[in-house]
Amino acid sequence: MTRPLIISDCDEVLLHMVAPFKDWLEASQGVSFQLEGHNFAEALRWQDSGALLESADIWRMLREFFDNEMDSQLPIAGAVEGINTLAERADVVILTNLVDGHRDARAAQLAAVGINARVFTNQGPKGPALKAIMDEYAPTRAVFIDDLAQHHASVAEITPQVTRLHLCGEPMIAHAIDCAHKAGHAEARIDRWDEALPWLLERLED
């Protein structure tokens, strides 16, 4: 018998990522991270020169962070309790944009904080990957949770029947990201788990 399905992102939904990444960059990589306004392209600068990092350097540092620093990622407030409450009423899977080689490390990272869920890795827009998950699980209803508007747009285009919640639990960047709800690609934008959980539980009962 099929159940409802929650498809959740990890970084900035369940675990902090930008905050520990910033700390690591500034402590060990000679990079400052100062986000002003909405311009992520100008947030990363070399400390000694003030020059912007090249794209290749940013991607290299992201790889190094996920290779070696995932243990520094702590849970978003209320996320562990929230996702586990949802798991009592629905199947829960994680759809995370990481290279496939990090899938097992992500699952272990989540298990270490008390979230035991199947992990799907993805690169690029999440709509096609989410459709494949939907085809496998054939849920009675489904809810997608993610912090980035472009993924909500992708899911809305391919599987519009999926309910979409835009949630960014990292105050450092929440103000600076595009809002999927305002764009019409998510049913709601809620950045706190204590407020999101009641909304999500209601969607499972609809």
Secondary structure, DSSP 8 states (H G I E B T S, - for coil): ----EEEE--BTTTB--HHHHHHHHHHHSSEEE---TT-GGGSEEETTT--B--HHHHHHHHHHHHHH-GGG--B-TTHHHHHHHHHTTSEEEEEE-S-GGGHHHHHHHHHHTT---EEEE--S-SHHHHHHHHHHH--SSEEEEES-HHHHHHHHHH-TTSEEEE----HHHHTTS--TTTTTSSSEE---HHHHHHHHHHHHH-
